[in-house]
Amino acid sequence: MNTSANLPEEGKENEVPEYFSREEIISSSVIRVVLILVAATGNMMTRFIIYGKPGLRTPTNISIATF
């Protein structure tokens, strides 16, 4: 039985396998940051509209604006 097949190569004991390239990590991070900013901007605009127009201050809209 060959037990050396389960042993790491010399000098590679602490290396972590790379599942994604650096470019993939950077591009997905940029996309996620942009999506978060767009979502936060949309939520703030919804709050400003609900609080700015008295006719929209229904209990349902106020509960939506508080989340």
PQR file of N, CA, C, O and H, with PARSE charges and radii, in Angstrom:
ATOM      1  N   MET A   1       0.847  -1.187   0.000 -0.4000 1.5000
ATOM      2  CA  MET A   1       0.000   0.000   0.000 -0.0000 2.0000
ATOM      3  C   MET A   1       0.887   1.242   0.000  0.5500 1.7000
ATOM      4  O   MET A   1       1.830   1.340   0.784 -0.5500 1.4000
ATOM      5  N   ASN A   2       0.579   2.182  -0.878 -0.4000 1.5000
ATOM      6  CA  ASN A   2       1.398   3.383  -1.032 -0.0000 2.0000
ATOM      7  C   ASN A   2       0.811   4.493  -0.168  0.5500 1.7000
ATOM      8  O   ASN A   2      -0.213   5.075  -0.528 -0.5500 1.4000
ATOM      9  H   ASN A   2      -0.187   2.103  -1.515  0.4000 1.0000
ATOM     10  N   THR A   3       1.439   4.797   0.964 -0.4000 1.5000
ATOM     11  CA  THR A   3       0.947   5.833   1.860 -0.0000 2.0000
ATOM     12  C   THR A   3       1.449   7.213   1.488  0.5500 1.7000
ATOM     13  O   THR A   3       0.946   8.207   2.013 -0.5500 1.4000
ATOM     14  H   THR A   3       2.270   4.325   1.257  0.4000 1.0000
ATOM     15  N   SER A   4       2.422   7.304   0.600 -0.4000 1.5000
ATOM     16  CA  SER A   4       2.963   8.610   0.227 -0.0000 2.0000
ATOM     17  C   SER A   4       1.999   9.386  -0.662  0.5500 1.7000
ATOM     18  O   SER A   4       2.186  10.588  -0.851 -0.5500 1.4000
ATOM     19  H   SER A   4       2.830   6.497   0.174  0.4000 1.0000
ATOM     20  N   ALA A   5       0.968   8.736  -1.216 -0.4000 1.5000
ATOM     21  CA  ALA A   5      -0.002   9.439  -2.065 -0.0000 2.0000
ATOM     22  C   ALA A   5      -0.842  10.408  -1.254  0.5500 1.7000
ATOM     23  O   ALA A   5      -1.356  11.380  -1.808 -0.5500 1.4000
ATOM     24  H   ALA A   5       0.816   7.760  -1.063  0.4000 1.0000
ATOM     25  N   ASN A   6      -0.997  10.169   0.057 -0.4000 1.5000
ATOM     26  CA  ASN A   6      -1.814  11.030   0.899 -0.0000 2.0000
ATOM     27  C   ASN A   6      -1.012  12.160   1.534  0.5500 1.7000
ATOM     28  O   ASN A   6      -1.590  13.060   2.143 -0.5500 1.4000
ATOM     29  H   ASN A   6      -0.579   9.380   0.506  0.4000 1.0000
ATOM     30  N   LEU A   7       0.285  12.125   1.400 -0.4000 1.5000
ATOM     31  CA  LEU A   7       1.131  13.145   2.003 -0.0000 2.0000
ATOM     32  C   LEU A   7       1.296  14.327   1.052  0.5500 1.7000
ATOM     33  O   LEU A   7       1.392  14.139  -0.160 -0.5500 1.4000
ATOM     34  H   LEU A   7       0.754  11.394   0.905  0.4000 1.0000
ATOM     35  N   PRO A   8       1.329  15.554   1.601 -0.5600 1.5000
ATOM     36  CA  PRO A   8       1.548  16.722   0.736  0.2800 2.0000
ATOM     37  C   PRO A   8       2.974  16.746   0.213  0.5500 1.7000
ATOM     38  O   PRO A   8       3.887  16.171   0.805 -0.5500 1.4000
ATOM     39  N   GLU A   9       3.138  17.422  -0.906 -0.4000 1.5000
ATOM     40  CA  GLU A   9       4.479  17.549  -1.469 -0.0000 2.0000
ATOM     41  C   GLU A   9       5.342  18.386  -0.535  0.5500 1.7000
ATOM     42  O   GLU A   9       4.838  19.166   0.273 -0.5500 1.4000
ATOM     43  H   GLU A   9       2.397  17.889  -1.387  0.4000 1.0000
ATOM     44  N   GLU A  10       6.631  18.210  -0.661 -0.4000 1.5000
ATOM     45  CA  GLU A  10       7.543  18.925   0.214 -0.0000 2.0000
ATOM     46  C   GLU A  10       7.448  20.430  -0.037  0.5500 1.7000
ATOM     47  O   GLU A  10       7.519  20.879  -1.181 -0.5500 1.4000
ATOM     48  H   GLU A  10       7.041  17.576  -1.318  0.4000 1.0000
ATOM     49  N   GLY A  11       7.285  21.211   1.047 -0.4000 1.5000
ATOM     50  CA  GLY A  11       7.189  22.660   0.948 -0.0000 2.0000
ATOM     51  C   GLY A  11       5.774  23.163   0.677  0.5500 1.7000
ATOM     52  O   GLY A  11       5.568  24.374   0.585 -0.5500 1.4000
ATOM     53  H   GLY A  11       7.228  20.846   1.976  0.4000 1.0000
ATOM     54  N   LYS A  12       4.807  22.281   0.549 -0.4000 1.5000
ATOM     55  CA  LYS A  12       3.443  22.698   0.236 -0.0000 2.0000
ATOM     56  C   LYS A  12       2.470  22.341   1.355  0.5500 1.7000
ATOM     57  O   LYS A  12       1.274  22.196   1.101 -0.5500 1.4000
ATOM     58  H   LYS A  12       4.974  21.297   0.624  0.4000 1.0000
ATOM     59  N   GLU A  13       2.948  22.200   2.569 -0.4000 1.5000
ATOM     60  CA  GLU A  13       2.092  21.803   3.677 -0.0000 2.0000
ATOM     61  C   GLU A  13       1.059  22.874   4.029  0.5500 1.7000
ATOM     62  O   GLU A  13      -0.070  22.545   4.393 -0.5500 1.4000
ATOM     63  H   GLU A  13       3.919  22.318   2.776  0.4000 1.0000
ATOM     64  N   ASN A  14       1.432  24.143   3.923 -0.4000 1.5000
ATOM     65  CA  ASN A  14       0.554  25.228   4.361 -0.0000 2.0000
ATOM     66  C   ASN A  14      -0.151  25.941   3.218  0.5500 1.7000
ATOM     67  O   ASN A  14      -0.814  26.952   3.447 -0.5500 1.4000
ATOM     68  H   ASN A  14       2.349  24.411   3.627  0.4000 1.0000
ATOM     69  N   GLU A  15      -0.026  25.447   2.009 -0.4000 1.5000
ATOM     70  CA  GLU A  15      -0.676  26.122   0.880 -0.0000 2.0000
ATOM     71  C   GLU A  15      -2.162  25.790   0.841  0.5500 1.7000
ATOM     72  O   GLU A  15      -2.570  24.659   1.107 -0.5500 1.4000
ATOM     73  H   GLU A  15       0.513  24.625   1.823  0.4000 1.0000
ATOM     74  N   VAL A  16      -2.959  26.793   0.507 -0.4000 1.5000
ATOM     75  CA  VAL A  16      -4.395  26.629   0.373 -0.0000 2.0000
ATOM     76  C   VAL A  16      -4.711  26.576  -1.117  0.5500 1.7000
ATOM     77  O   VAL A  16      -4.209  27.407  -1.874 -0.5500 1.4000
ATOM     78  H   VAL A  16      -2.628  27.711   0.292  0.4000 1.0000
ATOM     79  N   PRO A  17      -5.527  25.624  -1.556 -0.5600 1.5000
ATOM     80  CA  PRO A  17      -5.843  25.572  -2.991  0.2800 2.0000
ATOM     81  C   PRO A  17      -6.643  26.796  -3.416  0.5500 1.7000
ATOM     82  O   PRO A  17      -7.521  27.255  -2.686 -0.5500 1.4000
ATOM     83  N   GLU A  18      -6.341  27.315  -4.583 -0.4000 1.5000
ATOM     84  CA  GLU A  18      -7.048  28.478  -5.094 -0.0000 2.0000
ATOM     85  C   GLU A  18      -8.228  28.018  -5.935  0.5500 1.7000
ATOM     86  O   GLU A  18      -8.054  27.358  -6.959 -0.5500 1.4000
ATOM     87  H   GLU A  18      -5.628  26.942  -5.176  0.4000 1.0000
ATOM     88  N   TYR A  19      -9.420  28.368  -5.500 -0.4000 1.5000
ATOM     89  CA  TYR A  19     -10.621  28.005  -6.227 -0.0000 2.0000
ATOM     90  C   TYR A  19     -10.996  29.071  -7.253  0.5500 1.7000
ATOM     91  O   TYR A  19     -11.584  28.770  -8.291 -0.5500 1.4000
ATOM     92  H   TYR A  19      -9.562  28.905  -4.668  0.4000 1.0000
ATOM     93  N   PHE A  20     -10.647  30.323  -6.947 -0.4000 1.5000
ATOM     94  CA  PHE A  20     -10.956  31.436  -7.831 -0.0000 2.0000
ATOM     95  C   PHE A  20      -9.685  32.229  -8.090  0.5500 1.7000
ATOM     96  O   PHE A  20      -8.818  32.334  -7.221 -0.5500 1.4000
ATOM     97  H   PHE A  20     -10.169  30.568  -6.104  0.4000 1.0000
ATOM     98  N   SER A  21      -9.581  32.782  -9.283 -0.4000 1.5000
ATOM     99  CA  SER A  21      -8.424  33.605  -9.590 -0.0000 2.0000
ATOM    100  C   SER A  21      -8.589  34.983  -8.945  0.5500 1.7000
ATOM    101  O   SER A  21      -9.678  35.354  -8.507 -0.5500 1.4000
ATOM    102  H   SER A  21     -10.285  32.696  -9.988  0.4000 1.0000
ATOM    103  N   ARG A  22      -7.511  35.712  -8.898 -0.4000 1.5000
ATOM    104  CA  ARG A  22      -7.544  37.056  -8.315 -0.0000 2.0000
ATOM    105  C   ARG A  22      -8.515  37.956  -9.069  0.5500 1.7000
ATOM    106  O   ARG A  22      -9.218  38.761  -8.457 -0.5500 1.4000
ATOM    107  H   ARG A  22      -6.627  35.410  -9.254  0.4000 1.0000
ATOM    108  N   GLU A  23      -8.558  37.825 -10.398 -0.4000 1.5000
ATOM    109  CA  GLU A  23      -9.456  38.658 -11.210 -0.0000 2.0000
ATOM    110  C   GLU A  23     -10.918  38.334 -10.913  0.5500 1.7000
ATOM    111  O   GLU A  23     -11.758  39.233 -10.872 -0.5500 1.4000
ATOM    112  H   GLU A  23      -7.987  37.172 -10.895  0.4000 1.0000
ATOM    113  N   GLU A  24     -11.222  37.057 -10.707 -0.4000 1.5000
ATOM    114  CA  GLU A  24     -12.602  36.670 -10.388 -0.0000 2.0000
ATOM    115  C   GLU A  24     -13.024  37.208  -9.028  0.5500 1.7000
ATOM    116  O   GLU A  24     -14.162  37.647  -8.859 -0.5500 1.4000
ATOM    117  H   GLU A  24     -10.540  36.326 -10.740  0.4000 1.0000
ATOM    118  N   ILE A  25     -12.131  37.176  -8.077 -0.4000 1.5000
ATOM    119  CA  ILE A  25     -12.439  37.681  -6.741 -0.0000 2.0000
ATOM    120  C   ILE A  25     -12.662  39.183  -6.779  0.5500 1.7000
ATOM    121  O   ILE A  25     -13.612  39.684  -6.178 -0.5500 1.4000
ATOM    122  H   ILE A  25     -11.207  36.819  -8.215  0.4000 1.0000
ATOM    123  N   ILE A  26     -11.799  39.904  -7.477 -0.4000 1.5000
ATOM    124  CA  ILE A  26     -11.929  41.361  -7.557 -0.0000 2.0000
ATOM    125  C   ILE A  26     -13.205  41.748  -8.290  0.5500 1.7000
ATOM    126  O   ILE A  26     -13.936  42.629  -7.835 -0.5500 1.4000
ATOM    127  H   ILE A  26     -11.027  39.497  -7.966  0.4000 1.0000
ATOM    128  N   SER A  27     -13.485  41.098  -9.425 -0.4000 1.5000
ATOM    129  CA  SER A  27     -14.673  41.472 -10.191 -0.0000 2.0000
ATOM    130  C   SER A  27     -15.957  41.143  -9.429  0.5500 1.7000
ATOM    131  O   SER A  27     -16.903  41.929  -9.462 -0.5500 1.4000
ATOM    132  H   SER A  27     -12.892  40.383  -9.795  0.4000 1.0000
ATOM    133  N   SER A  28     -16.008  40.007  -8.751 -0.4000 1.5000
ATOM    134  CA  SER A  28     -17.218  39.691  -7.992 -0.0000 2.0000
ATOM    135  C   SER A  28     -17.371  40.627  -6.794  0.5500 1.7000
ATOM    136  O   SER A  28     -18.494  40.959  -6.415 -0.5500 1.4000
ATOM    137  H   SER A  28     -15.239  39.368  -8.725  0.4000 1.0000
ATOM    138  N   SER A  29     -16.266  41.056  -6.198 -0.4000 1.5000
ATOM    139  CA  SER A  29     -16.339  42.002  -5.086 -0.0000 2.0000
ATOM    140  C   SER A  29     -16.859  43.354  -5.552  0.5500 1.7000
ATOM    141  O   SER A  29     -17.672  43.978  -4.871 -0.5500 1.4000
ATOM    142  H   SER A  29     -15.354  40.786  -6.506  0.4000 1.0000
ATOM    143  N   VAL A  30     -16.393  43.807  -6.710 -0.4000 1.5000
ATOM    144  CA  VAL A  30     -16.863  45.085  -7.250 -0.0000 2.0000
ATOM    145  C   VAL A  30     -18.356  45.011  -7.560  0.5500 1.7000
ATOM    146  O   VAL A  30     -19.102  45.944  -7.261 -0.5500 1.4000
ATOM    147  H   VAL A  30     -15.733  43.300  -7.264  0.4000 1.0000
ATOM    148  N   ILE A  31     -18.790  43.907  -8.157 -0.4000 1.5000
ATOM    149  CA  ILE A  31     -20.215  43.747  -8.473 -0.0000 2.0000
ATOM    150  C   ILE A  31     -21.049  43.750  -7.196  0.5500 1.7000
ATOM    151  O   ILE A  31     -22.113  44.368  -7.154 -0.5500 1.4000
ATOM    152  H   ILE A  31     -18.184  43.149  -8.400  0.4000 1.0000
ATOM    153  N   ARG A  32     -20.584  43.076  -6.171 -0.4000 1.5000
ATOM    154  CA  ARG A  32     -21.328  43.037  -4.907 -0.0000 2.0000
ATOM    155  C   ARG A  32     -21.402  44.405  -4.249  0.5500 1.7000
ATOM    156  O   ARG A  32     -22.449  44.772  -3.716 -0.5500 1.4000
ATOM    157  H   ARG A  32     -19.720  42.574  -6.206  0.4000 1.0000
ATOM    158  N   VAL A  33     -20.320  45.162  -4.274 -0.4000 1.5000
ATOM    159  CA  VAL A  33     -20.325  46.503  -3.690 -0.0000 2.0000
ATOM    160  C   VAL A  33     -21.299  47.401  -4.442  0.5500 1.7000
ATOM    161  O   VAL A  33     -22.044  48.160  -3.822 -0.5500 1.4000
ATOM    162  H   VAL A  33     -19.470  44.864  -4.707  0.4000 1.0000
ATOM    163  N   VAL A  34     -21.302  47.325  -5.779 -0.4000 1.5000
ATOM    164  CA  VAL A  34     -22.225  48.125  -6.575 -0.0000 2.0000
ATOM    165  C   VAL A  34     -23.670  47.749  -6.255  0.5500 1.7000
ATOM    166  O   VAL A  34     -24.515  48.633  -6.114 -0.5500 1.4000
ATOM    167  H   VAL A  34     -20.696  46.709  -6.283  0.4000 1.0000
ATOM    168  N   LEU A  35     -23.968  46.458  -6.139 -0.4000 1.5000
ATOM    169  CA  LEU A  35     -25.328  46.033  -5.812 -0.0000 2.0000
ATOM    170  C   LEU A  35     -25.755  46.520  -4.432  0.5500 1.7000
ATOM    171  O   LEU A  35     -26.900  46.932  -4.248 -0.5500 1.4000
ATOM    172  H   LEU A  35     -23.282  45.740  -6.254  0.4000 1.0000
ATOM    173  N   ILE A  36     -24.855  46.477  -3.472 -0.4000 1.5000
ATOM    174  CA  ILE A  36     -25.172  46.964  -2.128 -0.0000 2.0000
ATOM    175  C   ILE A  36     -25.457  48.459  -2.154  0.5500 1.7000
ATOM    176  O   ILE A  36     -26.401  48.920  -1.513 -0.5500 1.4000
ATOM    177  H   ILE A  36     -23.925  46.142  -3.621  0.4000 1.0000
ATOM    178  N   LEU A  37     -24.649  49.221  -2.890 -0.4000 1.5000
ATOM    179  CA  LEU A  37     -24.869  50.667  -2.975 -0.0000 2.0000
ATOM    180  C   LEU A  37     -26.182  51.000  -3.670  0.5500 1.7000
ATOM    181  O   LEU A  37     -26.893  51.912  -3.249 -0.5500 1.4000
ATOM    182  H   LEU A  37     -23.882  48.846  -3.411  0.4000 1.0000
ATOM    183  N   VAL A  38     -26.510  50.265  -4.736 -0.4000 1.5000
ATOM    184  CA  VAL A  38     -27.777  50.501  -5.442 -0.0000 2.0000
ATOM    185  C   VAL A  38     -28.957  50.173  -4.523  0.5500 1.7000
ATOM    186  O   VAL A  38     -29.931  50.925  -4.478 -0.5500 1.4000
ATOM    187  H   VAL A  38     -25.933  49.524  -5.079  0.4000 1.0000
ATOM    188  N   ALA A  39     -28.878  49.067  -3.798 -0.4000 1.5000
ATOM    189  CA  ALA A  39     -29.955  48.684  -2.894 -0.0000 2.0000
ATOM    190  C   ALA A  39     -30.122  49.705  -1.768  0.5500 1.7000
ATOM    191  O   ALA A  39     -31.247  50.077  -1.434 -0.5500 1.4000
ATOM    192  H   ALA A  39     -28.086  48.457  -3.834  0.4000 1.0000
ATOM    193  N   ALA A  40     -29.026  50.154  -1.189 -0.4000 1.5000
ATOM    194  CA  ALA A  40     -29.101  51.141  -0.112 -0.0000 2.0000
ATOM    195  C   ALA A  40     -29.671  52.460  -0.618  0.5500 1.7000
ATOM    196  O   ALA A  40     -30.461  53.102   0.073 -0.5500 1.4000
ATOM    197  H   ALA A  40     -28.112  49.852  -1.460  0.4000 1.0000
ATOM    198  N   THR A  41     -29.276  52.864  -1.814 -0.4000 1.5000
ATOM    199  CA  THR A  41     -29.813  54.105  -2.399 -0.0000 2.0000
ATOM    200  C   THR A  41     -31.310  53.977  -2.642  0.5500 1.7000
ATOM    201  O   THR A  41     -32.063  54.906  -2.350 -0.5500 1.4000
ATOM    202  H   THR A  41     -28.634  52.343  -2.376  0.4000 1.0000
ATOM    203  N   GLY A  42     -31.751  52.847  -3.168 -0.4000 1.5000
ATOM    204  CA  GLY A  42     -33.181  52.627  -3.400 -0.0000 2.0000
ATOM    205  C   GLY A  42     -33.975  52.637  -2.111  0.5500 1.7000
ATOM    206  O   GLY A  42     -35.073  53.190  -2.062 -0.5500 1.4000
ATOM    207  H   GLY A  42     -31.139  52.092  -3.404  0.4000 1.0000
ATOM    208  N   ASN A  43     -33.431  52.032  -1.065 -0.4000 1.5000
ATOM    209  CA  ASN A  43     -34.118  52.039   0.227 -0.0000 2.0000
ATOM    210  C   ASN A  43     -34.221  53.448   0.794  0.5500 1.7000
ATOM    211  O   ASN A  43     -35.262  53.820   1.334 -0.5500 1.4000
ATOM    212  H   ASN A  43     -32.538  51.583  -1.105  0.4000 1.0000
ATOM    213  N   MET A  44     -33.171  54.226   0.679 -0.4000 1.5000
ATOM    214  CA  MET A  44     -33.215  55.607   1.181 -0.0000 2.0000
ATOM    215  C   MET A  44     -34.203  56.453   0.380  0.5500 1.7000
ATOM    216  O   MET A  44     -34.918  57.277   0.950 -0.5500 1.4000
ATOM    217  H   MET A  44     -32.325  53.924   0.240  0.4000 1.0000
ATOM    218  N   MET A  45     -34.246  56.253  -0.928 -0.4000 1.5000
ATOM    219  CA  MET A  45     -35.202  57.003  -1.747 -0.0000 2.0000
ATOM    220  C   MET A  45     -36.634  56.651  -1.364  0.5500 1.7000
ATOM    221  O   MET A  45     -37.496  57.528  -1.313 -0.5500 1.4000
ATOM    222  H   MET A  45     -33.666  55.584  -1.390  0.4000 1.0000
ATOM    223  N   THR A  46     -36.892  55.374  -1.094 -0.4000 1.5000
ATOM    224  CA  THR A  46     -38.231  54.956  -0.660 -0.0000 2.0000
ATOM    225  C   THR A  46     -38.603  55.633   0.649  0.5500 1.7000
ATOM    226  O   THR A  46     -39.730  56.101   0.805 -0.5500 1.4000
ATOM    227  H   THR A  46     -36.191  54.662  -1.135  0.4000 1.0000
ATOM    228  N   ARG A  47     -37.684  55.689   1.577 -0.4000 1.5000
ATOM    229  CA  ARG A  47     -37.957  56.343   2.858 -0.0000 2.0000
ATOM    230  C   ARG A  47     -38.220  57.835   2.676  0.5500 1.7000
ATOM    231  O   ARG A  47     -39.152  58.374   3.272 -0.5500 1.4000
ATOM    232  H   ARG A  47     -36.767  55.309   1.451  0.4000 1.0000
ATOM    233  N   PHE A  48     -37.416  58.501   1.868 -0.4000 1.5000
ATOM    234  CA  PHE A  48     -37.620  59.935   1.643 -0.0000 2.0000
ATOM    235  C   PHE A  48     -38.975  60.209   1.006  0.5500 1.7000
ATOM    236  O   PHE A  48     -39.636  61.184   1.361 -0.5500 1.4000
ATOM    237  H   PHE A  48     -36.658  58.063   1.384  0.4000 1.0000
ATOM    238  N   ILE A  49     -39.394  59.371   0.078 -0.4000 1.5000
ATOM    239  CA  ILE A  49     -40.683  59.560  -0.583 -0.0000 2.0000
ATOM    240  C   ILE A  49     -41.830  59.349   0.401  0.5500 1.7000
ATOM    241  O   ILE A  49     -42.775  60.137   0.439 -0.5500 1.4000
ATOM    242  H   ILE A  49     -38.857  58.579  -0.211  0.4000 1.0000
ATOM    243  N   ILE A  50     -41.746  58.281   1.197 -0.4000 1.5000
ATOM    244  CA  ILE A  50     -42.829  57.998   2.144 -0.0000 2.0000
ATOM    245  C   ILE A  50     -42.932  59.093   3.205  0.5500 1.7000
ATOM    246  O   ILE A  50     -44.034  59.534   3.533 -0.5500 1.4000
ATOM    247  H   ILE A  50     -40.978  57.640   1.166  0.4000 1.0000
ATOM    248  N   TYR A  51     -41.804  59.529   3.738 -0.4000 1.5000
ATOM    249  CA  TYR A  51     -41.843  60.561   4.774 -0.0000 2.0000
ATOM    250  C   TYR A  51     -42.084  61.950   4.200  0.5500 1.7000
ATOM    251  O   TYR A  51     -42.512  62.845   4.929 -0.5500 1.4000
ATOM    252  H   TYR A  51     -40.909  59.171   3.471  0.4000 1.0000
ATOM    253  N   GLY A  52     -41.822  62.152   2.923 -0.4000 1.5000
ATOM    254  CA  GLY A  52     -42.005  63.464   2.319 -0.0000 2.0000
ATOM    255  C   GLY A  52     -43.421  63.765   1.875  0.5500 1.7000
ATOM    256  O   GLY A  52     -43.798  64.932   1.760 -0.5500 1.4000
ATOM    257  H   GLY A  52     -41.475  61.425   2.330  0.4000 1.0000
ATOM    258  N   LYS A  53     -44.210  62.740   1.623 -0.4000 1.5000
ATOM    259  CA  LYS A  53     -45.581  62.933   1.167 -0.0000 2.0000
ATOM    260  C   LYS A  53     -46.535  62.426   2.238  0.5500 1.7000
ATOM    261  O   LYS A  53     -46.571  61.228   2.519 -0.5500 1.4000
ATOM    262  H   LYS A  53     -43.904  61.792   1.716  0.4000 1.0000
ATOM    263  N   PRO A  54     -47.301  63.316   2.833 -0.5600 1.5000
ATOM    264  CA  PRO A  54     -48.201  62.908   3.923  0.2800 2.0000
ATOM    265  C   PRO A  54     -49.231  61.852   3.498  0.5500 1.7000
ATOM    266  O   PRO A  54     -49.635  61.033   4.323 -0.5500 1.4000
ATOM    267  N   GLY A  55     -49.655  61.852   2.252 -0.4000 1.5000
ATOM    268  CA  GLY A  55     -50.633  60.871   1.794 -0.0000 2.0000
ATOM    269  C   GLY A  55     -50.098  59.449   1.764  0.5500 1.7000
ATOM    270  O   GLY A  55     -50.875  58.494   1.759 -0.5500 1.4000
ATOM    271  H   GLY A  55     -49.327  62.518   1.582  0.4000 1.0000
ATOM    272  N   LEU A  56     -48.797  59.300   1.743 -0.4000 1.5000
ATOM    273  CA  LEU A  56     -48.195  57.973   1.717 -0.0000 2.0000
ATOM    274  C   LEU A  56     -47.866  57.433   3.104  0.5500 1.7000
ATOM    275  O   LEU A  56     -47.331  56.332   3.228 -0.5500 1.4000
ATOM    276  H   LEU A  56     -48.166  60.076   1.747  0.4000 1.0000
ATOM    277  N   ARG A  57     -48.178  58.189   4.138 -0.4000 1.5000
ATOM    278  CA  ARG A  57     -47.845  57.759   5.501 -0.0000 2.0000
ATOM    279  C   ARG A  57     -48.943  56.858   6.076  0.5500 1.7000
ATOM    280  O   ARG A  57     -49.533  57.160   7.113 -0.5500 1.4000
ATOM    281  H   ARG A  57     -48.613  59.084   4.038  0.4000 1.0000
ATOM    282  N   THR A  58     -49.196  55.775   5.399 -0.4000 1.5000
ATOM    283  CA  THR A  58     -50.144  54.786   5.896 -0.0000 2.0000
ATOM    284  C   THR A  58     -49.398  53.826   6.817  0.5500 1.7000
ATOM    285  O   THR A  58     -48.171  53.746   6.760 -0.5500 1.4000
ATOM    286  H   THR A  58     -48.716  55.529   4.556  0.4000 1.0000
ATOM    287  N   PRO A  59     -50.122  53.096   7.663 -0.5600 1.5000
ATOM    288  CA  PRO A  59     -49.419  52.135   8.535  0.2800 2.0000
ATOM    289  C   PRO A  59     -48.577  51.115   7.766  0.5500 1.7000
ATOM    290  O   PRO A  59     -47.493  50.732   8.206 -0.5500 1.4000
ATOM    291  N   THR A  60     -49.087  50.683   6.616 -0.4000 1.5000
ATOM    292  CA  THR A  60     -48.327  49.719   5.819 -0.0000 2.0000
ATOM    293  C   THR A  60     -47.032  50.333   5.297  0.5500 1.7000
ATOM    294  O   THR A  60     -45.970  49.717   5.389 -0.5500 1.4000
ATOM    295  H   THR A  60     -49.967  50.994   6.259  0.4000 1.0000
ATOM    296  N   ASN A  61     -47.117  51.540   4.750 -0.4000 1.5000
ATOM    297  CA  ASN A  61     -45.911  52.191   4.217 -0.0000 2.0000
ATOM    298  C   ASN A  61     -44.914  52.540   5.316  0.5500 1.7000
ATOM    299  O   ASN A  61     -43.704  52.439   5.116 -0.5500 1.4000
ATOM    300  H   ASN A  61     -47.980  52.040   4.675  0.4000 1.0000
ATOM    301  N   ILE A  62     -45.417  52.947   6.463 -0.4000 1.5000
ATOM    302  CA  ILE A  62     -44.506  53.252   7.583 -0.0000 2.0000
ATOM    303  C   ILE A  62     -43.780  51.983   8.022  0.5500 1.7000
ATOM    304  O   ILE A  62     -42.590  52.031   8.331 -0.5500 1.4000
ATOM    305  H   ILE A  62     -46.401  53.028   6.625  0.4000 1.0000
ATOM    306  N   SER A  63     -44.480  50.852   8.053 -0.4000 1.5000
ATOM    307  CA  SER A  63     -43.799  49.615   8.453 -0.0000 2.0000
ATOM    308  C   SER A  63     -42.780  49.191   7.388  0.5500 1.7000
ATOM    309  O   SER A  63     -41.737  48.632   7.728 -0.5500 1.4000
ATOM    310  H   SER A  63     -45.447  50.813   7.801  0.4000 1.0000
ATOM    311  N   ILE A  64     -43.061  49.445   6.120 -0.4000 1.5000
ATOM    312  CA  ILE A  64     -42.097  49.145   5.072 -0.0000 2.0000
ATOM    313  C   ILE A  64     -40.872  50.045   5.221  0.5500 1.7000
ATOM    314  O   ILE A  64     -39.744  49.584   5.047 -0.5500 1.4000
ATOM    315  H   ILE A  64     -43.908  49.899   5.844  0.4000 1.0000
ATOM    316  N   ALA A  65     -41.077  51.302   5.536 -0.4000 1.5000
ATOM    317  CA  ALA A  65     -39.971  52.251   5.637 -0.0000 2.0000
ATOM    318  C   ALA A  65     -39.091  52.004   6.852  0.5500 1.7000
ATOM    319  O   ALA A  65     -37.935  52.424   6.871 -0.5500 1.4000
ATOM    320  H   ALA A  65     -41.993  51.676   5.677  0.4000 1.0000
ATOM    321  N   THR A  66     -39.611  51.341   7.846 -0.4000 1.5000
ATOM    322  CA  THR A  66     -38.799  51.124   9.053 -0.0000 2.0000
ATOM    323  C   THR A  66     -37.839  49.971   8.918  0.5500 1.7000
ATOM    324  O   THR A  66     -36.924  49.852   9.733 -0.5500 1.4000
ATOM    325  H   THR A  66     -40.551  51.000   7.831  0.4000 1.0000
ATOM    326  N   PHE A  67     -38.002  49.110   7.922 -0.4000 1.5000
ATOM    327  CA  PHE A  67     -37.111  47.963   7.750 -0.0000 2.0000
ATOM    328  C   PHE A  67     -35.944  48.288   6.902  0.5500 1.7000
ATOM    329  O   PHE A  67     -35.098  47.427   6.661 -0.5500 1.4000
ATOM    330  H   PHE A  67     -38.745  49.207   7.260  0.4000 1.0000
TER
END
